[in-house]
Amino acid sequence: IGLLGKAHLSRKEGEDLSHALGAFSEALRIQESARDALADDDDASELIWKISNSLSSIGECHFLQGDMPSARESFQRSFAELVILEQLLLRNDQESSGSDSGLRSQQFNLQLKLADVLCNLARINVRDEDLDQALTVYNSSLQYLQQCLSLAGGDSDDDVKSPPTSKAVHNITIEEAAVKVEVAAVYDKKGRPEKSIELYLWSSGVFRGNGSEPSSSLALSLRRLGQIYLREQKFNEAVTSLQEALNAQTIVNEKRSESSAKLSGNQRVTNLNLGLLHFELAQGLSQIEDKSAALEHYRHAVSLLDELALQPWDLVTNDNREAVTETQESLNRKLLQCYNQMKHLTPGTMTEEKEEEELYDIFHRIANLRAAFGEHEAARDLYLAVVSHQREVQGDNSLAVADLLFNLGTVYSCLEDMENAFDCHEECQLISEAIIGKDSPQLAENMLALGGISLSQEEYDDALHWFSSAERILRQKEDGLSKTDESTVAVMVFKKGKCLQALGHGDNATQCFRTALDLFKRAGDLERVEVSDMLNALGNAAKVDGDLDKAMILYRQSLHLRKTLGDELSVANTKNNIGAVFHARGDMSQAMKFFSESLESKTMLLGVDHSETARSLANVGQIFLDNNDFLKARRCFMEALRVLRSVLGVDSVEVAICLYNLGVALEEGDDFSNAFKVYQEAIEIFSRNADDHITFGFALHNTGVIYSKRNKPKDAVQFLEGALDVKISSFGPDSDDTADTRYCLAGVLHELGDLDEALEHYADVLRIRVRHLGKDSIETANVLMGIGEIHKSQGELEEAISCLVEALRVKRINGADDEEISSLSITVGALFRALKDLDSALEYFTDALEAKSYENGKVHIDSSLCLSLMAGCLFDQGMFREALQRYQEALEIRLLADDDDDEAKVGALLEKIGTAQVKVGEHEGAIIALKETLTIKERGGIVDDPMVEYEFGAIYHLMGKSNFALGKDQEALRCYNAAIKLFKASGDDYTPPETVGAALLDKANVYNKADELSTAMLVYKEILEAEYFPPDSWEFGQTLQRLGQSYVAEGLDEEALGVTEEAVEIFEQIIGELTDENLSLVNHKDIAAAFESFFELSMKTLGSIGPEAGEMCFRLGDAYVQMGNHEKALHWIKLGIKKQEQNLGPSDPTIATGYFNKGNCLLDLGKTTEAIVGLEDALELAREAMGEDNEIVADTYFSLAYANQINSDYRRALELYDRSRNICLDIYGQTTENMISTLAKMSECHKVVGDYDDCIDRSHEVLSLSHLDLEDNASALMRADIFDNLASAYSGKGDPEEALHNLHQALSIRRKMPKDLDENQVMVARELFEMVQIHASRGDDHKAQLLNDRAVSLCEEYFTKMSTKNVEGQEGDKDGPGSDIMSRTSGVMVGDSTGDGDDVAPREVDLKSRLLACKAKAGDKLLLFADTVLFYGKLLLRSGNLDDATACFEITQSAYAERASPKSVSMGDVHHCRGIVYALKKDYKKSLASFMQALPIRTDRLSPNHVDLEETVQFLGTIHSELGNAEKAIEFFKDAISKRESRLGKTKGRDREGDESETFLRLGRVQQEQKEYEAAKKSYEHARQIRLRTKGKECPEYGEVLFALGGLLLDMGRRELSLIRLQDALVAYESSDEPLGSEIADVLFTQGIVYFEQEQFSDAIGSYERCLMIRKEEG
């Protein structure tokens, strides 16, 4: 069997691969069975070898079929078998002391096979684009080949089993070279051409060596080498390599048999590669100006490639090292390149006459290719040139000219130039007729083209002539019509019919259509009904097609004609058809009228026992059925059935149809048993006589549904699949009827677990439902639910959610009941929870709770489930108290239900309540809940069950934790002992050993607390000896470390040193496999404790540590950094630097790394200036020790850039970030995650300084890279930050819509992050505030306020959490100091103690005190805290809470003064915000001082047109205006306008809703005060035009500007114009819904002045009286 497989595999084509795979699989089955039958002491090595070979062959089959996962699995299994064999041989070798030469031969073959399998695995990695892994595996393969070389180099004797050394060495070296060729290709893919060249040169040398004949391997290696040289523009080297490759390949090809006239797949691949080799060599020769040689090779290339291009493109490869990657399109493109190059190279290489002939042949071929590419104009021009040449050479009347004219005419048709197209085809026809005769079948295609052109031009007579002529000559073919010919003739006849129809020859047209349909049917192209009466038949066709209006017209025409002829029976038939149309339209009364008339006529004419009468009776029954009169319908069908059986026989199809209708009537009347019998009878008839009848499909469908209802899904599938086949054949795949069956079938397949096929059916149904019924139909929702359930079953949760959420939306808008909404909401919520999207899960569980109804005045019992699910989400989010509340509510509902069968659920809720209480520190309550849980479980009556023992153990473990927390150590010890005993009793199948170990560790903590150190040591030793934790696990190291601490406490330093050293080794090993991000705070504490203890014990016991002391100090420093203890980290890093300098000298690279870490540590401590100095030193050391292009140097540049960014020197930061990025690019040659981080930081810097375009460019560059995995929190947050940067940039550029879009993108990411990421929650608040500003600028103050309130709430949550954490960031005790320090609304009061112990009156804790308390806990995160407080102050400022905002700004300023540069951007923000506060308090001098402090900082740090700088300048204009400094005010207002228009452009800057009109308005007022009236008028007009465009006329903002203009015009003495503006202002104010009495009164007052000055006193009085009335009302 294996040899058969190899034979098939050697062909490597199509079905042969499948046959090979089957053979190898069968061989493998037999071999594995044989191995299983061996006795334990039998030698299995031979069978293992054969199994491995079979698996390897199976892998090769899968590889060639493109099934990489299966190929990988097979090769991995093969490798595993070989490893087992290697171990067996090693044992045998040890037993024979290495003297067995046969064993040595086996080892040799084994190593060779291992190398081969690994090579195949590497190829799979290459296919999967996992190039780094591929290189690793290739290197392993090469190592095995090296071992083969070692074995081959030993002594050899005549034993045939010994490896022949010289030949073996040669063969292995060749194999090594072949592998290195593949490795070179990988390096080439990785952008390492120099490495590829090195490997190709080495391999080529091996292939040439030892007098070897040229091989395909040599050709391949040299060709790839030449390709690289071509890309690197080393053309001489490329030509040399490619020429040698060509020579080698030619020699190889000459040895192959080429006897077959038809190219096999093997030979075609050979020709393809040879043609491409000629093509590449020609390219190189062209570059070195060897035109003649280049031209020759291009000719060879096209001769080979042209032949391939003409054949169907089914090339395959037989060489898994170089698969065919060419497509028909790419091959044609290469041919076009060849011809274009030949066109340029040909001139001057031959005689003028031959050169001309050569060129025009090239032009012809290029034209063909251009036409194939759809480049019709270029093809036309080339064809014209070639036609002209051929006319000159061969004259006008040659077949070559005719062929060219046909092609040219076809191109003209594509260009819709029908006149020229016709001329070309007509001349082609004339030439061809003269040469090959008028009746040659070869002319048919051209005639068809001429007819098509005439038809398109509505020249029907001409078209009819050409189609008829074409038909005639084809029908005269001597060998008869082929299927293709019949289809062609059918097309011609069909088009004749169209011409005749257009010419008014209806009968002839009908005849043509009938003939055409017969031809199509005979040719297998189309099936149609017989046309006995054209009108009636066309009416039937229209009805089948759904065109009922057309069908009715045709039937009525038929009815009229038949009445004229007096054919009463035909009239009755037509009336029957008309009734069918009315029935299809749903007009049952008209349908009944025509059916009844037809029935009456047929009864009278034919009698009651005639089949026609029975048919009409069945139609009447159908109307009764549709009207739900099932009894009458059943009577009609039964009578019709009697007649049809009698007349037509029991096997008649019409009998089956009637049976089906009777079955429907019975089923609708709930008589399922008889309906089933009737359907079965109908199905049997259809099966025998008409298995493609449409009614057969319905009968099968209904039977399948009944089987499904009877819980027989397999039978249901059989009938539904049959129904589907019939319906697809009858109605097409996209009909509603077909969709109905697919839907039912999908449901049954889902029930059977055939999910893929069910999903495929559901997808088809969904497409049809949406197209026909729309997205919002209930039927669409039902399909979506089915799809969602399947995705859920397959673990495709996101896809399931997408479907079910949409289904839920549709269900809601269609008024689904609360129970259905609730159930679906729970399902969606559970899916979101499984995806860790807990916010969304909580939202849907809440919806489910709201949808639950109430029963008997109590909350519905199912609400308990919803509450429990909500609690689970809250628990997973770390919101333990909220979870506890929901669990308690759920328990209360369950207890109210008083359901005796519900005790287990009560117990489960109590256990969850107890667990939550442990988390929130309610340990007394936890113990009560957990004890009650135990009681309920004990009442369950299950004993000696391992699972129950495990559950009890878990509860006792939790109770132990609570008792320990309450100081009840003995009770805790009892619980821990009980838990441990139960865990052990349950066994390893139920309780992992680690769980026992964790309980023992907690038990040891009790002994430690009681100073029973010897007992604790015994527990630790038990954990270690029993290996409850794997010896290489963190917990094992943790146990060793704690045992060491116990030894130290007992004075056993040497023992302590031993176990601590072992703990250190375990931690080191694990750390080496993980990143710091994957280590928890506890991990780092363990590391620090172990390393510090080891350090101290070593110094104390041994006096020194050795050369590794420095590295250990660095590791300790890193641990303390991760713990957030940067002071201690700095101590150890400094000590590490000192130790390294002592041990390794000052220039060792690790010292540069130490200085780098030191700088970062200083940066974390907020010592930015020191950090910058330290990092500059680190950079200098690193560059000296490692050179510029080094990863450490790049990282140092990055940290130094970040330090400068923190220090607000953004330009310097950008310069350093760019340097870091360039170094990484030079090192890696591609974008890395570090580079993405750098780009993100650059985006942030550009955003801050206002380089908005650069910010957008960098941001999009980050987003375009694939490294950002949203499953990783850090990557997701970086992506969110980038969207935030984009939002700020677009906002700065005046594009609020794009800004909002990006803010929504950022928020959608952040809301999926864990709630314990406090800084992320603050960023959510910041982004909400950015949205606040956009909505406020649009006048949507309500939405802005809602968002602002939410942002305030998030900040307050942040500060509250901060206040309840101790300095190390751990949650404080419930009643500890400061636990409620941030409560702003709870009314927490504190009092001062008097001397006699009495309390003074309580006072509320103010915000400043609370924030100062938080500041004291900020530690190394002081700057982050300050940024948050500054932002919080801005929120309070917007809310009008000026005092609290001021407190925020004061605290922020003090924090920045401690840690940041006095000229930092953040400090500028503080000064600016304080300026706003003073301005609102009307303290303009202090406001001016603050803004003047902000101005130089923002001017220095930000871009000249930055929006923040513009805002400061605008405020300065306003403040100077208030202080009466008119000139300064005008100067600043103009500067603000200039900055905005420079940033946004004049039009956009003025149209922005933000808005510029306010600045122009303020500027105008100052100019008016300075009596610069014309300048003021210009400013006001700018403001008016902006508000008119952005706000419209009917709004108070527009009225404000008009009022200002009216007042200015009054000052200018232009009263008439002033009056117009004031009247317009009144209209604007009065059109608003806002209460604007005061504003209207001001306008009326000014209007009165104008009237008075114009001496229009009555009007003035009217204005004043209205003004007075309003002001009185306003008070």
Disulfide bonds with the S-S distance in Angstrom:
none
